[in-house]
């Protein structure tokens, strides 16, 4: 059997394969609620053979959304709709996962297909917050610097969202600490110029994200597996980099995080990168070896043999697919046939595989 389609055990949870769906924003919610689009979108990937299916970023507060159409988990009313999704995924022998997040200084924008520009308060937008009053770019509003009390409230927001996620039936929670959103803004010296205990040096810049994880671990049960998505580097001189990521992941491992989802970039328009197949795999490989923690590789992974080789070379423990799953919800069915000469398609689809 291929490694890609071999099971992975994380604590007491057995996940049927290592082909996992990355969080991908759908910009299709109203007031943070899921609807039939989300059920079909996520359900199709479970029917398609993914071992774990993750929702898009679910905001821990209304101001934590990227756009007004983002998914949310900031109130108890969101739980019931999410239960429909977790129940369906469970029936497909698929682990249900949710990513919880706060957009920080990159929020209050239009949908990408509407241009993605900033929305003012009169048009349904909101005031931005961040570790320091530094806008993302010259088209963004200047965010308000968070007070210590507001930071503590945000830590509670993350913990409350995690509790709701478990009540909704999610077996896995990923905390979004990448791509220039709030937690990453605290980590990166590009966006965090604070001189208090939440800034000033690496230890201070890591404090908010680590406090979030500690509080989440305190409120969820041991059966829920916990992932963190990081940007391993900002691709900017004097920004967040791989060595700092390694030190951060060592702390995350100590707290009890199970796996690091290794992405990169997103904190600056000055980033210099050349996206190509496997371009983020070295981050996953280095963190896995240096920290001794499970990792996921992501980014321009599209071919079954490519994915298998990453695992076989011990560069990662799982493969996250994003855009490839948008193109083909049933990618795992063909990939398993390519690698193993057989497939485990649902009975309803078997005659076509």
C-alpha positions as CSV (number, residue, x, y, z in Angstrom):
1,X,0.0,0.0,0.0
2,X,1.1,3.5,-0.7
3,X,2.0,5.8,2.2
4,X,-0.5,8.4,1.0
5,X,-3.3,5.9,1.5
6,X,-2.0,4.3,4.7
7,X,-3.7,5.2,7.9
8,X,-2.2,7.7,10.4
9,X,-2.8,7.5,14.1
10,X,-2.7,10.8,16.1
11,X,-3.2,10.0,19.8
12,X,-6.3,7.8,19.8
13,X,-7.6,8.8,16.4
14,X,-7.1,6.7,13.4
15,X,-7.3,8.7,10.2
16,X,-7.8,6.5,7.1
17,X,-5.3,8.2,4.8
18,X,-2.9,11.1,4.6
19,X,-4.7,13.0,1.8
20,X,-6.3,16.0,3.6
21,X,-8.4,19.0,2.4
22,X,-6.9,22.4,3.1
23,X,-9.1,25.2,4.4
24,X,-10.3,27.3,1.4
25,X,-12.4,30.4,1.9
26,X,-15.8,30.2,0.1
27,X,-17.2,33.7,0.9
28,X,-20.7,32.2,0.9
29,X,-21.9,32.8,4.5
30,X,-24.4,35.3,6.0
31,X,-23.7,36.4,9.5
32,X,-21.1,33.5,9.8
33,X,-23.7,30.7,9.2
34,X,-23.0,27.6,7.1
35,X,-25.6,26.8,4.4
36,X,-26.1,24.1,1.7
37,X,-23.2,25.4,-0.3
38,X,-20.8,24.5,2.6
39,X,-22.5,21.1,3.1
40,X,-22.1,20.1,-0.5
41,X,-18.6,21.6,-0.9
42,X,-17.2,19.9,2.1
43,X,-19.3,16.7,1.7
44,X,-18.1,16.2,-1.9
45,X,-14.5,16.1,-0.7
46,X,-15.4,13.5,1.9
47,X,-17.2,11.4,-0.7
48,X,-14.2,11.9,-2.9
49,X,-12.0,10.0,-0.5
50,X,-10.2,12.6,1.6
51,X,-9.1,11.3,5.1
52,X,-9.7,14.7,6.7
53,X,-11.8,17.6,5.4
54,X,-11.3,21.0,6.9
55,X,-13.6,24.0,6.7
56,X,-12.5,27.4,5.6
57,X,-11.3,29.8,8.3
58,X,-14.1,30.3,10.8
59,X,-13.9,33.7,12.5
60,X,-13.8,33.8,16.3
61,X,-15.5,37.2,16.3
62,X,-17.4,39.2,13.7
63,X,-14.4,41.5,13.4
64,X,-12.2,38.5,12.8
65,X,-13.6,37.8,9.4
66,X,-11.8,38.6,6.2
67,X,-15.0,39.6,4.5
68,X,-18.6,39.9,5.6
69,X,-19.3,36.6,3.8
70,X,-16.9,34.5,5.9
71,X,-17.8,31.5,8.0
72,X,-18.0,32.2,11.7
73,X,-18.0,30.4,15.1
74,X,-18.4,33.3,17.4
75,X,-21.8,32.5,18.8
76,X,-23.7,29.4,19.9
77,X,-26.2,29.8,17.1
78,X,-23.6,28.7,14.6
79,X,-23.3,25.2,16.2
80,X,-26.4,23.6,14.8
81,X,-25.6,24.2,11.1
82,X,-22.1,22.9,11.6
83,X,-23.4,19.7,13.2
84,X,-25.0,18.8,9.8
85,X,-21.6,18.9,8.2
86,X,-19.7,16.9,10.9
87,X,-22.4,14.3,10.9
88,X,-22.2,13.8,7.1
89,X,-18.4,13.7,7.1
90,X,-18.5,11.0,9.9
91,X,-20.8,8.9,7.7
92,X,-18.1,8.9,5.0
93,X,-15.4,7.7,7.5
94,X,-13.8,11.1,7.2
95,X,-12.4,13.2,10.0
96,X,-14.1,16.6,10.3
97,X,-11.8,19.6,11.0
98,X,-12.4,23.3,11.4
99,X,-9.9,26.1,11.2
100,X,-10.5,29.0,13.6
101,X,-9.1,32.4,12.9
102,X,-9.0,36.1,13.3
103,X,-8.1,38.3,10.3
104,X,-6.5,41.2,12.2
105,X,-5.4,44.0,9.9
106,X,-6.3,42.1,6.8
107,X,-10.1,42.0,7.4
108,X,-13.1,44.0,6.3
109,X,-12.6,43.4,2.6
110,X,-14.9,42.6,-0.3
111,X,-15.0,39.1,-1.8
112,X,-12.1,38.3,-4.2
113,X,-14.4,38.2,-7.2
114,X,-15.7,41.7,-6.2
115,X,-12.1,43.1,-6.2
116,X,-11.1,42.3,-2.6
117,X,-10.8,46.0,-1.7
118,X,-11.5,47.4,1.7
119,X,-15.1,48.0,2.9
120,X,-15.9,51.0,5.1
121,X,-18.2,50.8,8.0
122,X,-21.1,52.4,6.1
123,X,-21.0,49.5,3.7
124,X,-20.9,46.8,6.3
125,X,-17.2,46.9,7.2
126,X,-15.6,47.3,10.6
127,X,-12.6,48.9,12.3
128,X,-9.4,46.8,12.1
129,X,-7.3,45.7,15.0
130,X,-3.7,44.5,15.2
131,X,-0.7,44.2,17.5
132,X,0.6,47.6,16.2
133,X,-1.0,50.4,14.2
134,X,0.7,49.4,10.9
135,X,-1.5,48.9,7.8
136,X,-1.0,45.8,5.6
137,X,-0.4,48.0,2.5
138,X,-1.0,51.5,1.3
139,X,-4.6,50.7,0.4
140,X,-5.5,49.3,3.8
141,X,-6.9,51.2,6.9
142,X,-4.6,51.8,9.8
143,X,-5.6,49.3,12.4
144,X,-6.1,50.2,16.1
145,X,-3.4,48.8,18.4
146,X,-4.9,46.2,20.7
147,X,-4.8,47.0,24.4
148,X,-3.8,44.3,26.9
149,X,-7.4,43.8,27.9
150,X,-8.5,43.4,24.3
151,X,-5.8,40.8,23.7
152,X,-7.0,38.8,26.7
153,X,-10.5,39.0,25.4
154,X,-9.3,37.7,22.0
155,X,-7.6,34.7,23.7
156,X,-11.0,34.0,25.3
157,X,-12.7,34.3,21.9
158,X,-10.4,31.6,20.5
159,X,-11.1,29.3,23.4
160,X,-14.8,29.8,23.2
161,X,-14.7,29.1,19.4
162,X,-12.8,25.9,20.1
163,X,-15.4,24.8,22.7
164,X,-18.2,25.4,20.1
165,X,-16.2,23.4,17.5
166,X,-16.2,20.4,19.7
167,X,-19.8,20.8,20.5
168,X,-20.5,20.9,16.8
169,X,-18.8,17.5,16.4
170,X,-15.5,18.5,15.0
171,X,-12.8,15.9,15.7
172,X,-9.9,18.2,14.7
173,X,-9.3,21.9,15.3
174,X,-6.7,23.9,13.4
175,X,-5.7,27.4,14.6
176,X,-4.8,29.8,11.8
177,X,-1.4,31.4,12.6
178,X,-0.3,32.1,9.1
179,X,-0.7,34.3,6.0
180,X,-0.5,37.6,7.8
181,X,-3.6,37.3,9.9
182,X,-3.8,38.2,13.5
183,X,-1.7,35.5,15.2
184,X,0.9,35.8,12.5
185,X,0.9,39.6,12.9
186,X,1.9,39.1,16.5
187,X,4.7,36.6,15.5
188,X,6.3,38.7,12.8
189,X,8.6,41.7,13.6
190,X,7.2,43.3,10.4
191,X,3.8,43.8,12.0
192,X,4.5,43.7,15.8
193,X,6.4,46.7,17.1
194,X,5.1,46.4,20.6
195,X,7.4,47.0,23.6
196,X,5.2,45.3,26.3
197,X,5.1,41.6,27.1
198,X,3.3,40.9,23.8
199,X,6.2,42.1,21.7
200,X,9.8,43.5,22.0
201,X,11.5,40.2,21.3
202,X,10.8,36.6,20.0
203,X,9.5,35.5,23.4
204,X,7.1,38.4,23.5
205,X,6.0,38.1,19.9
206,X,5.2,34.4,20.6
207,X,3.2,35.1,23.8
208,X,-0.2,35.8,22.2
209,X,-0.3,32.7,19.9
210,X,1.1,30.4,22.6
211,X,-1.5,31.8,25.2
212,X,-4.2,31.1,22.6
213,X,-3.1,27.4,22.3
214,X,-2.7,27.0,26.0
215,X,-6.3,28.2,26.6
216,X,-7.7,26.1,23.8
217,X,-6.0,23.0,25.3
218,X,-7.6,23.8,28.6
219,X,-11.1,23.8,27.3
220,X,-11.2,21.0,24.7
221,X,-11.2,17.3,25.5
222,X,-8.2,15.1,24.9
223,X,-9.9,13.3,22.0
224,X,-9.9,16.4,19.8
225,X,-6.6,16.7,17.8
226,X,-5.0,20.1,17.5
227,X,-3.2,21.5,14.5
228,X,-1.6,24.9,13.9
229,X,-1.0,26.4,10.5
230,X,2.0,28.6,10.3
231,X,3.8,30.7,7.7
232,X,7.3,29.3,8.0
233,X,8.8,32.5,6.6
234,X,7.7,36.0,5.6
235,X,10.1,36.0,2.6
236,X,11.2,39.5,3.8
237,X,14.5,40.5,5.2
238,X,14.3,40.9,9.0
239,X,10.9,39.3,9.1
240,X,9.6,36.0,10.4
241,X,11.8,33.2,9.2
242,X,12.3,29.4,9.4
243,X,14.6,29.5,12.5
244,X,12.0,31.4,14.5
245,X,9.3,29.0,13.2
246,X,11.4,26.1,14.6
247,X,11.6,27.7,18.0
248,X,7.8,28.5,17.9
249,X,7.0,24.9,16.9
250,X,9.1,23.6,19.8
251,X,6.9,25.6,22.1
252,X,3.7,24.4,20.4
253,X,4.9,20.8,20.7
254,X,5.5,21.3,24.4
255,X,1.9,22.6,24.9
256,X,0.5,19.6,23.1
257,X,-0.1,20.5,19.4
258,X,-0.3,17.4,17.3
259,X,0.7,18.6,13.8
260,X,2.1,21.7,12.1
261,X,0.5,22.7,8.8
262,X,3.5,24.3,7.0
263,X,2.6,27.2,4.7
264,X,4.4,30.5,4.1
265,X,4.1,34.2,3.3
266,X,1.2,36.5,3.5
267,X,2.5,39.2,5.9
268,X,3.9,41.7,3.5
269,X,3.5,42.9,-0.1
270,X,7.3,43.0,-0.3
271,X,7.6,39.3,0.0
272,X,9.9,37.7,-2.6
273,X,9.0,34.1,-3.5
274,X,8.8,31.9,-6.5
275,X,5.9,29.5,-6.2
276,X,6.6,26.2,-7.9
277,X,5.8,22.6,-7.2
278,X,7.0,21.5,-3.7
279,X,8.3,25.0,-2.9
280,X,7.0,24.8,0.7
281,X,8.0,21.2,1.3
282,X,11.5,22.1,2.7
283,X,9.8,24.0,5.5
284,X,7.7,20.9,6.5
285,X,10.8,18.7,6.2
286,X,13.0,20.9,8.4
287,X,10.4,21.5,11.1
288,X,9.6,17.8,11.2
289,X,13.2,16.8,11.7
290,X,14.3,19.6,14.0
291,X,11.3,19.7,16.3
292,X,10.2,16.0,16.1
293,X,6.6,16.9,15.4
294,X,4.2,15.7,12.7
295,X,3.9,18.1,9.8
296,X,1.8,18.6,6.7
297,X,3.1,19.7,3.4
298,X,1.0,22.1,1.2
299,X,1.3,24.2,-1.9
300,X,1.3,23.3,-5.6
301,X,1.0,19.6,-4.9
302,X,-1.1,18.2,-7.7
303,X,0.1,14.7,-8.7
304,X,-0.3,11.5,-6.8
305,X,3.3,10.3,-7.3
306,X,4.5,13.8,-6.3
307,X,2.5,13.5,-3.0
308,X,3.8,9.9,-2.4
309,X,7.4,10.9,-2.9
310,X,7.1,13.7,-0.3
311,X,5.9,11.2,2.3
312,X,8.3,8.5,1.2
313,X,11.2,10.9,1.6
314,X,10.0,11.7,5.2
315,X,9.4,15.4,4.4
316,X,5.9,15.3,5.9
317,X,3.4,13.1,7.5
318,X,0.3,14.3,5.5
319,X,-0.4,16.1,2.3
320,X,-2.8,19.1,2.3
321,X,-4.4,19.8,-1.1
322,X,-6.2,23.1,-1.7
323,X,-6.8,24.2,-5.3
324,X,-6.4,20.7,-6.6
325,X,-9.4,19.7,-4.5
326,X,-11.3,22.7,-6.0
327,X,-10.6,21.4,-9.4
328,X,-11.4,17.8,-8.6
329,X,-13.3,16.8,-5.4
330,X,-12.6,13.1,-6.2
331,X,-8.8,13.4,-6.6
332,X,-8.1,10.7,-4.0
333,X,-10.1,8.1,-5.8
334,X,-8.0,8.3,-8.9
335,X,-4.8,8.9,-6.9
336,X,-5.3,5.6,-5.0
337,X,-5.9,3.7,-8.2
338,X,-2.7,5.2,-9.7
339,X,-0.6,4.3,-6.6
340,X,-2.3,1.1,-5.4
341,X,-4.1,-0.3,-8.4
342,X,-7.4,-0.2,-6.6
343,X,-9.8,2.3,-5.1
344,X,-12.2,2.5,-2.2
345,X,-14.9,4.6,-3.9
346,X,-18.3,4.7,-2.4
347,X,-20.6,1.9,-3.6
348,X,-22.7,4.5,-5.4
349,X,-19.7,5.6,-7.5
350,X,-17.8,2.3,-7.9
351,X,-19.0,1.5,-11.4
352,X,-17.5,4.7,-12.7
353,X,-14.0,4.3,-11.2
